[in-house]
Amino acid sequence: MKLVTPRKACYTLRGEIPDSFTFISRDSAHMSAKNKDLACQRMREFVIATRTLIDEEGEGALSIRRIAEIAGYHNSTIFLYFKDLDALLALVSIGYLSEYNSSLASLSQKRLSALRYFYEIWESFCLNVFQHIELSRRFFYGKYRDKLTQFFILYYHIFPEERKAYTELIGKMYFGQDIASRSLSILRPLIGRKDCKVTEENAEILNSLIVALLDSMLSKSLLPEETDASRLSAYFMIRLHFLIDA
C-alpha cells in the first residue's frame, strides 16, 4: 500500500478580494479600499446575525426581515452588500463547514494512502453537511454552485480566524469551484490502484454518480427515514464503497 507523505501544510488560496466582491456584492465595481473594509465589516455582521437566527430558531425562520432585525439594520441594507439572499446564505454555509474544515487540517498532518484520504475526506464531509441539509443543498447545488471559490476567498477574508492550513491536495479540493471538481480532485489519485475500480476511462462516470448520490440525498429524494447525520453519513459511505472498491 503506497502511503502519501504529507508535505508541510502550505496551500495558498489564490484569488483577489475585489474579484469576490464584484461577484457577491450588488454594487462593488467602484468601491474604494475604505469602503471594501466597511463592506467586510457589514457582511460579517449579517453572517453572524444569520447564524444566530439559524441556531436559535432553525433554518425555517430565515428571512431578510429577521436577519436585518438581529443585525440592527433596515431590510434594504442587506442588499447594499449582497446581490440576494442566496449570496448571503452561501457565505453563512461556509461557517457551518467548521468541523469539516478542522478535520481537513488534521488530515493534512497524516500519512495515509490515497484511498484512505479519499474515504476520510468524504466521511468528514458527510458528517458535517448532513447536519445542515438545506444550507448544504443551497451551497453545493444552488444558484452559485459553480462559483464556490469566490465565496471561500471572501469568507476567509471576513473571518480570517477560521482559516486552517492544508496540504496542496486537500487545499485544492476544499477551495474547489464546484462539487464535481472537488470530488474529482480526490478521486483521480485512485486511478490504477488494484484495490478500487477507478480507471482513466471511468473516473468521470464514477464522479458523476458520486455527485448525483449526494445531490439526491441533500434534495431529500433519496433519504432513509433516519435523519441523524451519522446515520446519513453511513448510508452515503456504504454506497460510495460500492462504487469505488474493487
C-alpha positions, -999 to +999 in steps of 0.1 A: +000+000+000+015+033-011+013+060+015+011+097+008+036+115+028+021+148+039+041+179+030+041+209+052+006+224+052+013+251+027-017+255+003-022+291-007-057+302-018-053+322-050-077+350-057-083+386-051-109+401-027-121+426-054-130+397-077-151+382-049-168+415-041-177+421-077-193+387-078-211+386-045-219+423-037-246+442-056-227+474-062-190+470-057-174+479-090-163+514-078-157+506-041-127+523-025-104+503-002-120+520+028-155+511+015-144+475+010-132+473+046-166+487+057-184+462+035-164+433+050-175+445+085-212+448+074-210+414+058-195+399+089-224+413+110-250+399+086-234+365+085-232+364+123-269+375+126-279+348+101-261+322+121-277+334+153-312+331+137-305+296+124-290+284+157-319+298+178-349+293+155-339+269+128-334+273+090-372+276+085-371+310+102-348+326+077-360+358+062-344+391+052-365+410+077-354+388+107-318+388+097-317+426+094-336+429+127-310+408+145-281+427+129-297+460+138-302+474+102-331+481+079-341+453+055-328+471+024-293+475+039-286+438+033-289+444-005-262+471-003-237+442+004-253+411-011-268+406-045-295+384-030-303+361+000-286+332-018-253+351-018-256+357+020-265+321+027-236+309+007-212+327+030-231+315+060-229+279+048-191+280+048-192+288+085-211+256+091-183+236+075-161+243+105-160+207+117-151+196+082-126+224+079-108+212+112-109+176+100-091+185+068-065+204+087-059+173+108-058+151+078-032+173+063-008+162+090-014+125+085+004+099+063-023+079+046-029+060+013-047+079-014-077+056-008-078+063+029-076+101+022-105+097-002-127+080+023-117+101+053-124+133+034-158+121+022-168+108+057-159+140+075-177+160+048-209+139+051-209+141+089-208+179+086-231+187+057-259+163+068-262+184+100-275+213+078-291+197+048-309+227+035-279+251+037-256+224+022-280+219-007-282+256-014-244+260-013-233+230-033-262+227-057-279+261-057-276+293-076-239+298-070-229+261-072-202+267-099-186+297-082-178+284-048-141+296-048-151+332-048-172+327-017-144+309+001-120+338-007-143+364+007-154+343+037-119+337+050-110+374+044-140+383+066-133+355+091-095+350+090-096+334+124-114+304+110-088+297+083-068+265+086-036+251+069-038+223+044-016+204+021-017+212-016-040+183-025-065+189+003-065+227-002-072+225-039-101+202-031-116+223-003-115+255-022-127+239-055-150+258-077-179+233-076-187+200-060-179+179-091-143+193-095-138+190-057-148+153-058-128+145-089-096+160-075-095+134-047-109+106-070-082+109-097-053+098-074-071+064-071-067+057-108-048+024-114-050+011-078-057-026-076-080-022-046-105+000-063-124+003-096-112+037-107-096+039-142-088+067-165-118+056-186-144+055-159-133+082-134-156+109-148-186+085-148-179+074-112-175+110-102-208+120-117-225+091-098-210+102-065-221+138-071-256+126-081-259+105-050-250+134-028-274+156-047-303+131-043-297+129-005-294+166+000-326+172-020-342+145+001-353+125-029-331+096-017-331+097+021-337+069+046-363+076+073-334+082+098-322+118+095-294+117+121-262+130+105-241+100+115-266+075+100-270+095+068-232+096+065-230+058+069-258+055+043-238+075+018-205+058+027-218+023+021-229+034-014-196+051-020-176+020-011-199+000-035-190+024-064-152+025-056-140-007-040-127-035-063 
